[in-house]
């Protein structure tokens, strides 16, 4: 994890983390499906899903992707992104 983060910083890009609300997650399989889909998106570094809170915390390189693209990935899997809960830059 730290090596990936260091490589991203060495290229001059900040890693951003967004917590996206997601409606429709009801099982562990939902969590796995969303996580797997997000990790295939270029620029995504880490994904943590919290089904109980209904959120996905996604760390990504903003030069390669953005929240709108991440939301699109979630929607294509049949779930409903419902805005950003918290914004921070690492």
Contact map, one row per residue, 1 for C-alpha under 8 A:
111110000000000000000000000000000000000000000000000000000000000000000000000000000000000000
111111000000000000000000000000000000000000000000000000000000000000000000000000000000000000
111111100000000000000000000000000000000000000000000000000000000000000000000000000000000000
111111110000000000000000000000000000000000001000000000000000000000000000000000000000000000
111111111000001000000000000000000000000000001000000000000000000000000000000000000000000000
011111111100000000000000000000000000000000000000000000000000000000000000000000000000000000
001111111110000000000000000000000000000000000000000000000000000000000000000000000000000000
000111111111111000000000000000000000000000000000000000000000100000000000000000000000000000
000011111111111000000000000000000000000000000000000000000000000000000000000000000000000000
000001111111100000000000000000000000000000000000000000000000000000000000000000000000000000
000000111111100000000000000000000000000000000000000000000000000000000000000000000000000000
000000011111110000000000000000000000000000000000000000000000000000000000000000000000000000
000000011111111000000000000000000000000000000000000000000000111000000000000000000000000000
000000011001111100000000000000000000000000000000000000000000110000000000000000000000000011
000010011000111110000000000000000000000000000000000000000011110000000000000000000000000011
000000000000011111000000000000000000000000000000000000000011110000000000000000000000000111
000000000000001111100000000000000000000000000000000000001111000000000000000000000000001111
000000000000000111110000000000000000000000000000000000011110000000100000000000000001111100
000000000000000011111000000000000000000000000000000000111100000000000000000000000001111000
000000000000000001111100000000000000000000000000000000111100000000000000000000001111110000
000000000000000000111110000000000000000000000000000001110000000000000000000000001111100000
000000000000000000011111100000000000000000000000000001110000000000000000000000111100000000
000000000000000000001111100000000000000000000000000001000000000000000000000000111100000000
000000000000000000000111110000000000000000000000000000000000000000000000000000110000000000
000000000000000000000111111001100000000000000000001001000000000000000000000000100000000000
000000000000000000000001111101000000000000000000001000000000000000000000000000000000000000
000000000000000000000000111111100000000000000000001000000000000000000000000000000000000000
000000000000000000000000011111110000000000000000001000000000000000000000000000000000000000
000000000000000000000000001111111000000000000000000000000000000000000000000000000000000000
000000000000000000000000111111111100000000000000000000000000000000000000000000000000000000
000000000000000000000000101111111110000000000000111000000000000000000000000000000000000000
000000000000000000000000000111111111000000000000000000000000000000000000000000000000000000
000000000000000000000000000011111111100000000000000000000000000000000000000010000000000000
000000000000000000000000000001111111110000000000100000000000000000000000010010000000000000
000000000000000000000000000000111111111000000011100000000000000000000000000000000000000000
000000000000000000000000000000011111111100000000000000000000000000000000000000000000000000
000000000000000000000000000000001111111110000000000000000000000000000000110010000000000000
000000000000000000000000000000000111111110010010000000000000000000000100110000000000000000
000000000000000000000000000000000011111111011110000000000000000000000000000000000000000000
000000000000000000000000000000000001111111010000000000000000000000000000000000000000000000
000000000000000000000000000000000000111111110000000000000000000010000100000000000000000000
000000000000000000000000000000000000001111110000000000000000000110000000000000000000000000
000000000000000000000000000000000000000011111000000000000001111110000000000000000000000000
000000000000000000000000000000000000011111111110000000000111100010000000000000000000000000
000110000000000000000000000000000000001000111110000000000111100000000000000000000000000000
000000000000000000000000000000000000001000011111000000001111000000000000000000000000000000
000000000000000000000000000000000010011000011111100000011110000000000000000000000000000000
000000000000000000000000000000000010000000000111110000011100000000000000000000000000000000
000000000000000000000000000000100110000000000011111001111000000000000000000000000000000000
000000000000000000000000000000100000000000000001111111110000000000000000000000000000000000
000000000000000000000000111100100000000000000000111111100000000000000000000000000000000000
000000000000000000000000000000000000000000000000011111000000000000000000000000000000000000
000000000000000000000000000000000000000000000000011111100000000000000000000000000000000000
000000000000000000001110100000000000000000000000111111110000000000000000000000000000000000
000000000000000000111100000000000000000000000000111011111000000000000000000000000000000000
000000000000000001111100000000000000000000000011110001111100000000000000000000000000000000
000000000000000011110000000000000000000000000111100000111110000000000000000000000000000000
000000000000000011110000000000000000000000011111000000011111000000000000000000000000000000
000000000000001111000000000000000000000000011110000000001111100000000000000000000000000000
000000000000001110000000000000000000000000111100000000000111110111000000000000000000000000
000000010000111100000000000000000000000000111000000000000011111110000000000000000000000000
000000000000111100000000000000000000000000100000000000000001111111000000000000000000000000
000000000000100000000000000000000000000000100000000000000000111110000000000000000000000000
000000000000000000000000000000000000000001100000000000000001111111000000000000000000000000
000000000000000000000000000000000000000011110000000000000001111111101100000000000000000000
000000000000000000000000000000000000000000000000000000000001010111111100000000000000000000
000000000000000001000000000000000000000000000000000000000000000011111110000000000000000000
000000000000000000000000000000000000000000000000000000000000000001111111000000000000000000
000000000000000000000000000000000000000000000000000000000000000011111111100000000000000000
000000000000000000000000000000000000010010000000000000000000000011111111110000000000000000
000000000000000000000000000000000000000000000000000000000000000000111111111000001000000000
000000000000000000000000000000000000000000000000000000000000000000011111111100000000000000
000000000000000000000000000000000000110000000000000000000000000000001111111110000000000000
000000000000000000000000000000000100110000000000000000000000000000000111111111111000000000
000000000000000000000000000000000000000000000000000000000000000000000011111111111000000000
000000000000000000000000000000000000000000000000000000000000000000000001111111100000000000
000000000000000000000000000000001100100000000000000000000000000000000000111111100000000000
000000000000000000000000000000000000000000000000000000000000000000000000011111110000000000
000000000000000000000111100000000000000000000000000000000000000000000000011111111000000000
000000000000000000000111000000000000000000000000000000000000000000000000011001111100000000
000000000000000000011110000000000000000000000000000000000000000000000010011000111110000000
000000000000000000011110000000000000000000000000000000000000000000000000000000011111000000
000000000000000000011000000000000000000000000000000000000000000000000000000000001111100000
000000000000000001111000000000000000000000000000000000000000000000000000000000000111111000
000000000000000001111000000000000000000000000000000000000000000000000000000000000011111000
000000000000000001110000000000000000000000000000000000000000000000000000000000000001111100
000000000000000011100000000000000000000000000000000000000000000000000000000000000001111110
000000000000000111000000000000000000000000000000000000000000000000000000000000000000011111
000000000000011110000000000000000000000000000000000000000000000000000000000000000000001111
000000000000011110000000000000000000000000000000000000000000000000000000000000000000000111
